[in-house]
Amino acid sequence: MAKIRTTDVGGFYHFYPKLATVVTVRAGGKRNGMAVAWGSPISFEPPIYGVSISSKRYTYRLILEAKEFVVNFLPIGARRLIAAFGRTSGREFDKFERFGIETEEPLKLGSPILKAAYAAYECELLDHRTYGDHDWFVGEVVAVHYEKDLFSPEGVLDLERVAPALYLGNDLYLEIAKKAIYRIGREEVLKP
Ligand SMILES: Cc1cc2nc3c(=O)[nH]c(=O)nc-3n(C[C@H](O)[C@H](O)[C@H](O)COP(=O)(O)O)c2cc1C
């Protein structure tokens, strides 16, 4: 295998696969959502989650207005819904209406929860900062919705019951099948 070493970073896509989520928001009378693959947990205590959103997105200004957002975690079965949120803009139409998207009520904030999500975080906007052509939006998770039966008591997702939607870039969605799961704890690592 030939490994390329270059300072010409260019396309910058080597970090995929990433979870394909949908970030939803309601600001004033407007609701919207967009696909977001560039997201990450930031802190356990307090629980903080971040998403990277380009200022070109309609969602961008709605989040700034609402000072909140919801991160929806979806199964691969919802890939068309994710693509619908990720390949159209709320500037054109109401995506929920156009694609017949079912929602549930939030617990604490005002942004819609997707019914299809196996987990969702209601996030209160703590901070946002521009890095290059995207902004990093940081939200404190003030409420969590999740399908209890899909997680072990320790909070591990049961891949026998749900395949999370992963994104490979370039409009490609990936289903991970449970082939093997390896537990490698500290004892294992320190074994001679
Ligand atoms: C699977 C997928 C993941 C995406 N991830 C991001 C992302 O992390 N950040 C971003 O700014 N745009 C991302 N996009 C693009 C937006 O979802 C897309 O531009 C969307 O149409 C914006 O909608 P809006 O204008 O209604 O906000 C992604 C698109 C797809 C299909």
The ligand as an SDF file (V2000), in Angstrom:
LIG
                    3D

 31 33  0  0  0  0  0  0  0  0999 V2000
  -24.9590   13.5370    5.9100 C   0  0  0  0  0  0  0  0  0  0  0  0
  -24.7010   15.0160    5.8900 C   0  0  0  0  0  0  0  0  0  0  0  0
  -23.9670   15.5970    6.9070 C   0  0  0  0  0  0  0  0  0  0  0  0
  -23.7630   16.9830    6.9290 C   0  0  0  0  0  0  0  0  0  0  0  0
  -23.0260   17.5310    7.9490 N   0  0  0  0  0  0  0  0  0  0  0  0
  -22.8920   18.8890    8.0180 C   0  0  0  0  0  0  0  0  0  0  0  0
  -22.1930   19.4790    9.1210 C   0  0  0  0  0  0  0  0  0  0  0  0
  -21.6970   18.8090   10.0200 O   0  0  0  0  0  0  0  0  0  0  0  0
  -22.0950   20.8400    9.1570 N   0  0  0  0  0  0  0  0  0  0  0  0
  -22.6350   21.6450    8.1670 C   0  0  0  0  0  0  0  0  0  0  0  0
  -22.5210   22.8740    8.2280 O   0  0  0  0  0  0  0  0  0  0  0  0
  -23.3150   21.0980    7.1170 N   0  0  0  0  0  0  0  0  0  0  0  0
  -23.4760   19.7390    7.0510 C   0  0  0  0  0  0  0  0  0  0  0  0
  -24.1830   19.1780    6.0240 N   0  0  0  0  0  0  0  0  0  0  0  0
  -24.8560   20.0680    5.0440 C   0  0  0  0  0  0  0  0  0  0  0  0
  -26.1970   20.6080    5.5430 C   0  0  0  0  0  0  0  0  0  0  0  0
  -26.9590   19.6150    6.2060 O   0  0  0  0  0  0  0  0  0  0  0  0
  -26.9680   21.1430    4.3160 C   0  0  0  0  0  0  0  0  0  0  0  0
  -26.2460   22.2220    3.7570 O   0  0  0  0  0  0  0  0  0  0  0  0
  -28.3940   21.5480    4.6030 C   0  0  0  0  0  0  0  0  0  0  0  0
  -29.0500   21.6720    3.3630 O   0  0  0  0  0  0  0  0  0  0  0  0
  -28.5170   22.8480    5.3780 C   0  0  0  0  0  0  0  0  0  0  0  0
  -29.8820   23.0930    5.5610 O   0  0  0  0  0  0  0  0  0  0  0  0
  -30.4690   24.5160    6.0020 P   0  0  0  0  0  0  0  0  0  0  0  0
  -30.0490   25.5250    4.9510 O   0  0  0  0  0  0  0  0  0  0  0  0
  -31.9460   24.2950    6.0640 O   0  0  0  0  0  0  0  0  0  0  0  0
  -29.8740   24.8440    7.3400 O   0  0  0  0  0  0  0  0  0  0  0  0
  -24.3410   17.7990    5.9330 C   0  0  0  0  0  0  0  0  0  0  0  0
  -25.0710   17.2040    4.8910 C   0  0  0  0  0  0  0  0  0  0  0  0
  -25.2450   15.8320    4.8630 C   0  0  0  0  0  0  0  0  0  0  0  0
  -26.0520   15.2130    3.7610 C   0  0  0  0  0  0  0  0  0  0  0  0
  1  2  1  0
  2  3  1  0
  2 30  2  0
  3  4  2  0
  4  5  1  0
  4 28  1  0
  5  6  2  0
  6  7  1  0
  6 13  1  0
  7  8  2  0
  7  9  1  0
  9 10  1  0
 10 11  2  0
 10 12  1  0
 12 13  2  0
 13 14  1  0
 14 15  1  0
 14 28  1  0
 15 16  1  0
 16 17  1  0
 16 18  1  0
 18 19  1  0
 18 20  1  0
 20 21  1  0
 20 22  1  0
 22 23  1  0
 23 24  1  0
 24 25  2  0
 24 26  1  0
 24 27  1  0
 28 29  2  0
 29 30  1  0
 30 31  1  0
M  END
$$$$
